[in-house]
C-alpha cells in the first residue's frame, strides 16, 4: 500500500463511541491527529445538536469537514462559520407532506 490508507473517511458517533462514561478518553485525540496526518477525513455523526461541546468535538475531528447532527437533520460545513451569516445549507430537501402530517399526528398523541 505504500503508506497510503485505503480508508478515506471515518464517521464517528458521539455517545458511547467518542464519548464514554468519563468523557473522551485521552488516547483519542493523538489517534485522530495520526489518522488526519495519513489523509483520513473524520466526520462527526450524531443525534446531538451542532453546538456547544458537540460542535467542539467536530472541530477537533476535522475543522474544515462536513459533520452530521440531529440524526441527519443538520449537516454543517465547518469550512464556513456555522453560526454566522450567511449560513449556506449543504443540502436542503423538503419534508414530504405525508411525513409532516404523520409527525404532527404523533406529536399530538
N, CA, C and O atoms as CSV, one atom per row, in Angstrom:
chain,resi,resn,atom,element,x,y,z
A,1,UNK,N,N,0.803,-1.196,0.000
A,1,UNK,CA,C,0.000,0.000,0.000
A,1,UNK,C,C,0.848,1.262,0.000
A,1,UNK,O,O,0.329,2.337,-0.300
A,2,UNK,N,N,2.092,1.176,0.315
A,2,UNK,CA,C,2.975,2.322,0.255
A,2,UNK,C,C,2.664,3.402,1.273
A,2,UNK,O,O,2.941,4.576,1.027
A,3,UNK,N,N,2.084,3.024,2.430
A,3,UNK,CA,C,1.809,4.011,3.466
A,3,UNK,C,C,0.497,4.758,3.288
A,3,UNK,O,O,0.114,5.540,4.158
A,4,UNK,N,N,-0.202,4.535,2.176
A,4,UNK,CA,C,-1.480,5.206,1.971
A,4,UNK,C,C,-2.605,4.330,2.492
A,4,UNK,O,O,-2.666,3.136,2.199
A,5,UNK,N,N,-3.476,4.925,3.252
A,5,UNK,CA,C,-4.589,4.187,3.821
A,5,UNK,C,C,-5.675,3.982,2.775
A,5,UNK,O,O,-5.970,4.885,1.993
A,6,UNK,N,N,-6.271,2.788,2.763
A,6,UNK,CA,C,-7.403,2.532,1.887
A,6,UNK,C,C,-8.645,3.231,2.413
A,6,UNK,O,O,-9.569,3.514,1.651
A,7,UNK,N,N,-8.672,3.509,3.705
A,7,UNK,CA,C,-9.797,4.203,4.322
A,7,UNK,C,C,-9.603,5.697,4.118
A,7,UNK,O,O,-8.557,6.241,4.473
A,8,UNK,N,N,-10.596,6.363,3.551
A,8,UNK,CA,C,-10.504,7.797,3.288
A,8,UNK,C,C,-11.384,8.630,4.212
A,8,UNK,O,O,-11.150,9.826,4.390
A,9,UNK,N,N,-12.410,7.988,4.806
A,9,UNK,CA,C,-13.353,8.702,5.653
A,9,UNK,C,C,-13.785,7.801,6.792
A,9,UNK,O,O,-14.106,6.631,6.583
A,10,UNK,N,N,-13.793,8.356,8.010
A,10,UNK,CA,C,-14.293,7.644,9.176
A,10,UNK,C,C,-15.400,8.498,9.785
A,10,UNK,O,O,-15.183,9.666,10.107
A,11,UNK,N,N,-16.590,7.912,9.944
A,11,UNK,CA,C,-17.717,8.579,10.589
A,11,UNK,C,C,-17.697,8.203,12.063
A,11,UNK,O,O,-17.661,7.023,12.411
A,12,UNK,N,N,-17.719,9.209,12.920
A,12,UNK,CA,C,-17.552,8.986,14.355
A,12,UNK,C,C,-18.829,9.382,15.103
A,12,UNK,O,O,-19.249,10.538,15.052
A,13,UNK,N,N,-19.431,8.438,15.781
A,13,UNK,CA,C,-20.581,8.689,16.647
A,13,UNK,C,C,-20.079,9.319,17.945
A,13,UNK,O,O,-18.903,9.180,18.280
A,14,UNK,N,N,-20.944,10.001,18.670
A,14,UNK,CA,C,-20.530,10.654,19.910
A,14,UNK,C,C,-20.753,9.740,21.108
A,14,UNK,O,O,-19.795,9.202,21.663
A,15,UNK,N,N,-21.987,9.564,21.503
A,15,UNK,CA,C,-22.302,8.863,22.749
A,15,UNK,C,C,-22.019,7.371,22.661
A,15,UNK,O,O,-22.579,6.664,21.824
A,16,UNK,N,N,-21.145,6.910,23.536
A,16,UNK,CA,C,-20.782,5.503,23.576
A,16,UNK,C,C,-19.671,5.132,22.604
A,16,UNK,O,O,-19.202,3.994,22.614
A,17,UNK,N,N,-19.245,6.063,21.771
A,17,UNK,CA,C,-18.159,5.806,20.829
A,17,UNK,C,C,-17.019,6.776,21.096
A,17,UNK,O,O,-15.974,6.374,21.608
A,18,UNK,N,N,-17.202,8.036,20.760
A,18,UNK,CA,C,-16.188,9.057,21.040
A,18,UNK,C,C,-16.174,9.397,22.528
A,18,UNK,O,O,-15.114,9.542,23.138
A,19,UNK,N,N,-17.366,9.520,23.096
A,19,UNK,CA,C,-17.517,9.914,24.498
A,19,UNK,C,C,-18.031,8.726,25.300
A,19,UNK,O,O,-19.090,8.168,25.013
A,20,UNK,N,N,-17.256,8.357,26.308
A,20,UNK,CA,C,-17.665,7.288,27.206
A,20,UNK,C,C,-18.202,7.867,28.498
A,20,UNK,O,O,-18.470,9.066,28.576
A,21,UNK,N,N,-18.364,7.027,29.516
A,21,UNK,CA,C,-18.944,7.497,30.777
A,21,UNK,C,C,-18.075,8.534,31.473
A,21,UNK,O,O,-18.569,9.318,32.283
A,22,UNK,N,N,-16.777,8.542,31.161
A,22,UNK,CA,C,-15.858,9.514,31.766
A,22,UNK,C,C,-15.408,10.572,30.767
A,22,UNK,O,O,-14.360,11.190,30.956
A,23,UNK,N,N,-16.175,10.789,29.719
A,23,UNK,CA,C,-15.810,11.774,28.696
A,23,UNK,C,C,-14.993,11.139,27.583
A,23,UNK,O,O,-15.032,9.924,27.388
A,24,UNK,N,N,-14.251,11.967,26.854
A,24,UNK,CA,C,-13.419,11.480,25.756
A,24,UNK,C,C,-12.105,10.958,26.344
A,24,UNK,O,O,-11.398,11.705,27.021
A,25,UNK,N,N,-11.769,9.691,26.098
A,25,UNK,CA,C,-10.509,9.151,26.622
A,25,UNK,C,C,-9.309,9.938,26.064
A,25,UNK,O,O,-9.331,10.351,24.904
A,26,UNK,N,N,-8.277,10.145,26.872
A,26,UNK,CA,C,-7.121,10.928,26.438
A,26,UNK,C,C,-6.408,10.373,25.204
A,26,UNK,O,O,-5.749,11.127,24.488
A,27,UNK,N,N,-6.528,9.074,24.946
A,27,UNK,CA,C,-5.852,8.465,23.798
A,27,UNK,C,C,-6.495,8.834,22.461
A,27,UNK,O,O,-5.888,8.629,21.410
A,28,UNK,N,N,-7.712,9.374,22.485
A,28,UNK,CA,C,-8.450,9.631,21.246
A,28,UNK,C,C,-7.797,10.704,20.387
A,28,UNK,O,O,-7.583,10.487,19.194
A,29,UNK,N,N,-7.475,11.855,20.966
A,29,UNK,CA,C,-7.020,12.989,20.148
A,29,UNK,C,C,-5.689,12.743,19.458
A,29,UNK,O,O,-5.542,13.147,18.304
A,30,UNK,N,N,-4.700,12.100,20.096
A,30,UNK,CA,C,-3.478,11.778,19.343
A,30,UNK,C,C,-3.743,10.824,18.175
A,30,UNK,O,O,-3.104,10.926,17.128
A,31,UNK,N,N,-4.674,9.912,18.357
A,31,UNK,CA,C,-5.007,8.974,17.272
A,31,UNK,C,C,-5.745,9.691,16.145
A,31,UNK,O,O,-5.549,9.380,14.970
A,32,UNK,N,N,-6.589,10.647,16.505
A,32,UNK,CA,C,-7.264,11.461,15.490
A,32,UNK,C,C,-6.217,12.191,14.652
A,32,UNK,O,O,-6.294,12.198,13.423
A,33,UNK,N,N,-5.244,12.804,15.317
A,33,UNK,CA,C,-4.186,13.535,14.606
A,33,UNK,C,C,-3.381,12.600,13.703
A,33,UNK,O,O,-3.016,12.977,12.589
A,34,UNK,N,N,-3.104,11.385,14.173
A,34,UNK,CA,C,-2.356,10.413,13.371
A,34,UNK,C,C,-3.139,10.029,12.112
A,34,UNK,O,O,-2.564,9.927,11.028
A,35,UNK,N,N,-4.437,9.820,12.255
A,35,UNK,CA,C,-5.263,9.498,11.087
A,35,UNK,C,C,-5.301,10.656,10.101
A,35,UNK,O,O,-5.162,10.466,8.893
A,36,UNK,N,N,-5.492,11.866,10.637
A,36,UNK,CA,C,-5.526,13.045,9.760
A,36,UNK,C,C,-4.197,13.215,9.031
A,36,UNK,O,O,-4.181,13.621,7.869
A,37,UNK,N,N,-3.084,12.910,9.695
A,37,UNK,CA,C,-1.766,13.012,9.068
A,37,UNK,C,C,-1.628,12.019,7.910
A,37,UNK,O,O,-0.852,12.243,6.981
A,38,UNK,N,N,-2.383,10.923,7.974
A,38,UNK,CA,C,-2.375,9.927,6.895
A,38,UNK,C,C,-3.377,10.272,5.788
A,38,UNK,O,O,-3.517,9.522,4.823
A,39,UNK,N,N,-4.065,11.390,5.925
A,39,UNK,CA,C,-5.025,11.798,4.894
A,39,UNK,C,C,-6.432,11.283,5.103
A,39,UNK,O,O,-7.278,11.422,4.219
A,40,UNK,N,N,-6.699,10.690,6.257
A,40,UNK,CA,C,-8.043,10.183,6.554
A,40,UNK,C,C,-8.894,11.354,7.051
A,40,UNK,O,O,-8.474,12.095,7.940
A,41,UNK,N,N,-10.079,11.518,6.481
A,41,UNK,CA,C,-11.024,12.540,6.948
A,41,UNK,C,C,-11.891,11.920,8.029
A,41,UNK,O,O,-12.243,10.743,7.949
A,42,UNK,N,N,-12.238,12.711,9.046
A,42,UNK,CA,C,-13.108,12.252,10.124
A,42,UNK,C,C,-14.308,13.176,10.194
A,42,UNK,O,O,-14.162,14.399,10.186
A,43,UNK,N,N,-15.481,12.597,10.261
A,43,UNK,CA,C,-16.713,13.369,10.368
A,43,UNK,C,C,-17.525,12.882,11.544
A,43,UNK,O,O,-17.712,11.680,11.736
A,44,UNK,N,N,-18.005,13.828,12.326
A,44,UNK,CA,C,-18.888,13.507,13.434
A,44,UNK,C,C,-20.268,13.222,12.865
A,44,UNK,O,O,-20.716,13.908,11.946
A,45,UNK,N,N,-20.946,12.212,13.405
A,45,UNK,CA,C,-22.313,11.899,13.003
A,45,UNK,C,C,-23.055,11.528,14.280
A,45,UNK,O,O,-22.728,10.543,14.942
A,46,UNK,N,N,-24.065,12.336,14.614
A,46,UNK,CA,C,-24.689,12.199,15.925
A,46,UNK,C,C,-26.142,12.657,15.902
A,46,UNK,O,O,-26.585,13.354,14.990
A,47,UNK,N,N,-26.858,12.248,16.921
A,47,UNK,CA,C,-28.211,12.748,17.138
A,47,UNK,C,C,-28.206,14.069,17.886
A,47,UNK,O,O,-29.229,14.750,17.959
A,48,UNK,N,N,-27.066,14.429,18.437
A,48,UNK,CA,C,-26.958,15.681,19.202
A,48,UNK,C,C,-27.033,16.904,18.283
A,48,UNK,O,O,-26.735,16.809,17.092
A,49,UNK,N,N,-27.433,18.054,18.841
A,49,UNK,CA,C,-27.417,19.289,18.046
A,49,UNK,C,C,-25.980,19.772,17.797
A,49,UNK,O,O,-25.065,19.447,18.554
A,50,UNK,N,N,-25.804,20.538,16.744
A,50,UNK,CA,C,-24.479,21.010,16.336
A,50,UNK,C,C,-24.060,22.295,17.009
A,50,UNK,O,O,-23.863,23.315,16.349
A,51,UNK,N,N,-23.924,22.249,18.315
A,51,UNK,CA,C,-23.460,23.427,19.053
A,51,UNK,C,C,-22.771,22.973,20.331
A,51,UNK,O,O,-22.806,21.797,20.693
A,52,UNK,N,N,-22.149,23.924,21.000
A,52,UNK,CA,C,-21.511,23.657,22.279
A,52,UNK,C,C,-20.416,22.608,22.189
A,52,UNK,O,O,-19.613,22.594,21.256
A,53,UNK,N,N,-20.407,21.737,23.177
A,53,UNK,CA,C,-19.394,20.695,23.297
A,53,UNK,C,C,-19.336,19.805,22.056
A,53,UNK,O,O,-18.253,19.422,21.615
A,54,UNK,N,N,-20.491,19.481,21.498
A,54,UNK,CA,C,-20.544,18.593,20.337
A,54,UNK,C,C,-19.917,19.256,19.114
A,54,UNK,O,O,-19.197,18.606,18.357
A,55,UNK,N,N,-20.184,20.532,18.921
A,55,UNK,CA,C,-19.549,21.264,17.826
A,55,UNK,C,C,-18.035,21.305,18.046
A,55,UNK,O,O,-17.269,21.235,17.085
A,56,UNK,N,N,-17.606,21.416,19.288
A,56,UNK,CA,C,-16.182,21.374,19.610
A,56,UNK,C,C,-15.541,20.051,19.214
A,56,UNK,O,O,-14.418,20.031,18.710
A,57,UNK,N,N,-16.248,18.941,19.439
A,57,UNK,CA,C,-15.740,17.634,19.016
A,57,UNK,C,C,-15.565,17.602,17.499
A,57,UNK,O,O,-14.550,17.125,16.993
A,58,UNK,N,N,-16.559,18.111,16.784
A,58,UNK,CA,C,-16.492,18.135,15.320
A,58,UNK,C,C,-15.291,18.946,14.853
A,58,UNK,O,O,-14.563,18.531,13.951
A,59,UNK,N,N,-15.090,20.093,15.466
A,59,UNK,CA,C,-13.946,20.936,15.088
A,59,UNK,C,C,-12.619,20.234,15.333
A,59,UNK,O,O,-11.681,20.397,14.552
A,60,UNK,N,N,-12.528,19.452,16.410
A,60,UNK,CA,C,-11.276,18.722,16.686
A,60,UNK,C,C,-11.087,17.561,15.714
A,60,UNK,O,O,-9.958,17.247,15.335
A,61,UNK,N,N,-12.178,16.926,15.311
A,61,UNK,CA,C,-12.062,15.824,14.354
A,61,UNK,C,C,-11.628,16.333,12.987
A,61,UNK,O,O,-10.735,15.756,12.367
A,62,UNK,N,N,-12.247,17.399,12.514
A,62,UNK,CA,C,-11.894,17.976,11.212
A,62,UNK,C,C,-12.445,19.396,11.148
A,62,UNK,O,O,-13.636,19.590,10.907
A,63,UNK,N,N,-11.581,20.391,11.362
A,63,UNK,CA,C,-12.044,21.775,11.441
A,63,UNK,C,C,-12.590,22.345,10.130
A,63,UNK,O,O,-13.198,23.415,10.135
A,64,UNK,N,N,-12.385,21.652,9.012
A,64,UNK,CA,C,-12.931,22.138,7.740
A,64,UNK,C,C,-13.878,21.128,7.108
A,64,UNK,O,O,-14.283,21.287,5.956
A,65,UNK,N,N,-14.231,20.087,7.859
A,65,UNK,CA,C,-15.014,18.996,7.282
A,65,UNK,C,C,-16.516,19.184,7.372
A,65,UNK,O,O,-17.016,20.192,7.871
A,66,UNK,N,N,-17.212,18.185,6.875
A,66,UNK,CA,C,-18.666,18.097,6.970
A,66,UNK,C,C,-18.998,17.217,8.162
A,66,UNK,O,O,-18.393,16.163,8.357
A,67,UNK,N,N,-19.968,17.659,8.961
A,67,UNK,CA,C,-20.372,16.907,10.146
A,67,UNK,C,C,-21.897,16.852,10.203
A,67,UNK,O,O,-22.580,17.804,9.828
A,68,UNK,N,N,-22.417,15.721,10.680
A,68,UNK,CA,C,-23.848,15.463,10.682
A,68,UNK,C,C,-24.373,15.505,12.112
A,68,UNK,O,O,-23.864,14.817,12.997
A,69,UNK,N,N,-25.404,16.327,12.322
A,69,UNK,CA,C,-26.006,16.497,13.644
A,69,UNK,C,C,-27.501,16.214,13.569
A,69,UNK,O,O,-28.080,16.134,12.486
A,70,UNK,N,N,-28.109,16.065,14.736
A,70,UNK,CA,C,-29.559,15.878,14.866
A,70,UNK,C,C,-30.064,14.758,13.968
A,70,UNK,O,O,-31.068,14.898,13.269
A,71,UNK,N,N,-29.332,13.633,14.006
A,71,UNK,CA,C,-29.692,12.417,13.270
A,71,UNK,C,C,-29.881,12.657,11.776
A,71,UNK,O,O,-30.747,12.056,11.140
A,72,UNK,N,N,-29.069,13.533,11.237
A,72,UNK,CA,C,-29.117,13.797,9.801
A,72,UNK,C,C,-29.907,15.024,9.410
A,72,UNK,O,O,-29.898,15.412,8.241
A,73,UNK,N,N,-30.592,15.649,10.359
A,73,UNK,CA,C,-31.389,16.834,10.028
A,73,UNK,C,C,-30.518,18.047,9.734
A,73,UNK,O,O,-30.950,18.966,9.038
A,74,UNK,N,N,-29.286,18.060,10.262
A,74,UNK,CA,C,-28.380,19.192,10.073
A,74,UNK,C,C,-27.016,18.670,9.647
A,74,UNK,O,O,-26.438,17.806,10.306
A,75,UNK,N,N,-26.510,19.197,8.548
A,75,UNK,CA,C,-25.149,18.919,8.105
A,75,UNK,C,C,-24.430,20.249,8.040
A,75,UNK,O,O,-24.838,21.146,7.303
A,76,UNK,N,N,-23.343,20.380,8.822
A,76,UNK,CA,C,-22.591,21.626,8.842
A,76,UNK,C,C,-21.264,21.450,8.123
A,76,UNK,O,O,-20.563,20.454,8.307
A,77,UNK,N,N,-20.937,22.434,7.306
A,77,UNK,CA,C,-19.623,22.507,6.674
A,77,UNK,C,C,-18.798,23.467,7.511
A,77,UNK,O,O,-19.039,24.674,7.480
A,78,UNK,N,N,-17.836,22.960,8.253
A,78,UNK,CA,C,-17.081,23.811,9.160
A,78,UNK,C,C,-16.100,24.720,8.432
A,78,UNK,O,O,-15.460,25.566,9.057
A,79,UNK,N,N,-15.976,24.556,7.113
A,79,UNK,CA,C,-15.167,25.499,6.351
A,79,UNK,C,C,-15.869,26.857,6.319
A,79,UNK,O,O,-15.255,27.874,5.996
A,80,UNK,N,N,-17.165,26.861,6.659
A,80,UNK,CA,C,-17.941,28.083,6.826
A,80,UNK,C,C,-18.202,28.248,8.313
A,80,UNK,O,O,-18.169,27.262,9.050
A,81,UNK,N,N,-18.454,29.447,8.768
A,81,UNK,CA,C,-18.839,29.648,10.163
A,81,UNK,C,C,-20.289,29.219,10.300
A,81,UNK,O,O,-21.175,29.896,9.778
A,82,UNK,N,N,-20.562,28.102,10.993
A,82,UNK,CA,C,-21.936,27.604,11.054
A,82,UNK,C,C,-22.870,28.479,11.880
A,82,UNK,O,O,-24.086,28.300,11.827
A,83,UNK,N,N,-22.318,29.426,12.645
A,83,UNK,CA,C,-23.190,30.259,13.475
A,83,UNK,C,C,-23.174,31.721,13.069
A,83,UNK,O,O,-23.705,32.569,13.787
A,84,UNK,N,N,-22.581,32.023,11.945
A,84,UNK,CA,C,-22.569,33.397,11.482
A,84,UNK,C,C,-23.137,33.478,10.082
A,84,UNK,O,O,-22.933,32.574,9.272
A,85,UNK,N,N,-23.855,34.561,9.790
A,85,UNK,CA,C,-24.411,34.677,8.436
A,85,UNK,C,C,-23.302,34.915,7.425
A,85,UNK,O,O,-22.266,35.459,7.806
A,86,UNK,N,N,-23.453,34.547,6.183
A,86,UNK,CA,C,-24.612,33.790,5.686
A,86,UNK,C,C,-24.381,32.292,5.833
A,86,UNK,O,O,-23.360,31.770,5.386
A,87,UNK,N,N,-25.317,31.613,6.451
A,87,UNK,CA,C,-25.237,30.167,6.594
A,87,UNK,C,C,-25.768,29.543,5.309
A,87,UNK,O,O,-26.902,29.808,4.909
A,88,UNK,N,N,-24.967,28.731,4.677
A,88,UNK,CA,C,-25.364,28.101,3.427
A,88,UNK,C,C,-25.574,26.614,3.668
A,88,UNK,O,O,-24.626,25.904,4.004
A,89,UNK,N,N,-26.807,26.130,3.501
A,89,UNK,CA,C,-27.042,24.698,3.698
A,89,UNK,C,C,-26.235,23.877,2.695
A,89,UNK,O,O,-26.070,24.276,1.543
A,90,UNK,N,N,-25.738,22.729,3.145
A,90,UNK,CA,C,-25.031,21.816,2.259
A,90,UNK,C,C,-26.031,21.116,1.353
A,90,UNK,O,O,-25.784,20.923,0.163
A,91,UNK,N,N,-27.155,20.743,1.929
A,91,UNK,CA,C,-28.218,20.069,1.184
A,91,UNK,C,C,-29.538,20.466,1.817
A,91,UNK,O,O,-29.665,20.484,3.041
A,92,UNK,N,N,-30.499,20.776,1.006
A,92,UNK,CA,C,-31.800,21.186,1.503
A,92,UNK,C,C,-32.862,20.385,0.767
A,92,UNK,O,O,-32.886,20.363,-0.464
A,93,UNK,N,N,-33.737,19.731,1.515
A,93,UNK,CA,C,-34.810,18.949,0.919
A,93,UNK,C,C,-36.068,19.146,1.734
A,93,UNK,O,O,-36.026,19.146,2.965
A,94,UNK,N,N,-37.173,19.311,1.059
A,94,UNK,CA,C,-38.457,19.492,1.736
A,94,UNK,C,C,-38.929,18.158,2.309
A,94,UNK,O,O,-38.748,17.105,1.698
A,95,UNK,N,N,-39.530,18.223,3.479
A,95,UNK,CA,C,-40.145,17.051,4.076
A,95,UNK,C,C,-41.430,16.764,3.317
A,95,UNK,O,O,-42.238,17.666,3.094
A,96,UNK,N,N,-41.619,15.527,2.926
A,96,UNK,CA,C,-42.850,15.166,2.211
A,96,UNK,C,C,-44.058,15.470,3.078
A,96,UNK,O,O,-44.021,15.280,4.293
A,97,UNK,N,N,-45.127,15.941,2.454
A,97,UNK,CA,C,-46.324,16.333,3.205
A,97,UNK,C,C,-46.864,15.190,4.054
A,97,UNK,O,O,-47.300,15.408,5.185
A,98,UNK,N,N,-46.839,13.966,3.514
A,98,UNK,CA,C,-47.335,12.814,4.275
A,98,UNK,C,C,-46.497,12.605,5.542
A,98,UNK,O,O,-47.038,12.309,6.607
A,99,UNK,N,N,-45.185,12.759,5.420
A,99,UNK,CA,C,-44.300,12.592,6.574
A,99,UNK,C,C,-44.533,13.692,7.597
A,99,UNK,O,O,-44.518,13.434,8.800
A,100,UNK,N,N,-44.748,14.918,7.130
A,100,UNK,CA,C,-45.017,16.033,8.041
A,100,UNK,C,C,-46.330,15.806,8.784
A,100,UNK,O,O,-46.405,16.044,9.989
A,101,UNK,N,N,-47.361,15.351,8.082
A,101,UNK,CA,C,-48.651,15.083,8.712
A,101,UNK,C,C,-48.530,13.973,9.753
A,101,UNK,O,O,-49.139,14.049,10.820
A,102,UNK,N,N,-47.747,12.947,9.442
A,102,UNK,CA,C,-47.535,11.848,10.385
A,102,UNK,C,C,-46.782,12.342,11.634
A,102,UNK,O,O,-47.108,11.939,12.750
A,103,UNK,N,N,-45.800,13.194,11.452
A,103,UNK,CA,C,-45.058,13.766,12.587
A,103,UNK,C,C,-45.985,14.591,13.471
A,103,UNK,O,O,-45.902,14.515,14.697
A,104,UNK,N,N,-46.859,15.372,12.862
A,104,UNK,CA,C,-47.824,16.178,13.619
A,104,UNK,C,C,-48.780,15.260,14.387
A,104,UNK,O,O,-49.067,15.494,15.561
A,105,UNK,N,N,-49.265,14.221,13.715
A,105,UNK,CA,C,-50.187,13.270,14.362
A,105,UNK,C,C,-49.520,12.617,15.577
A,105,UNK,O,O,-50.130,12.502,16.640
A,106,UNK,N,N,-48.265,12.190,15.411
A,106,UNK,CA,C,-47.547,11.543,16.503
A,106,UNK,C,C,-47.269,12.519,17.651
A,106,UNK,O,O,-47.347,12.144,18.821
A,107,UNK,N,N,-46.949,13.750,17.318
A,107,UNK,CA,C,-46.673,14.755,18.344
A,107,UNK,C,C,-47.931,15.058,19.157
A,107,UNK,O,O,-47.849,15.267,20.367
A,108,UNK,N,N,-49.063,15.082,18.518
A,108,UNK,CA,C,-50.323,15.356,19.209
A,108,UNK,C,C,-50.748,14.194,20.095
A,108,UNK,O,O,-51.437,14.384,21.097
A,109,UNK,N,N,-50.337,13.004,19.721
A,109,UNK,CA,C,-50.662,11.808,20.504
A,109,UNK,C,C,-49.865,11.840,21.784
A,109,UNK,O,O,-49.978,10.928,22.603
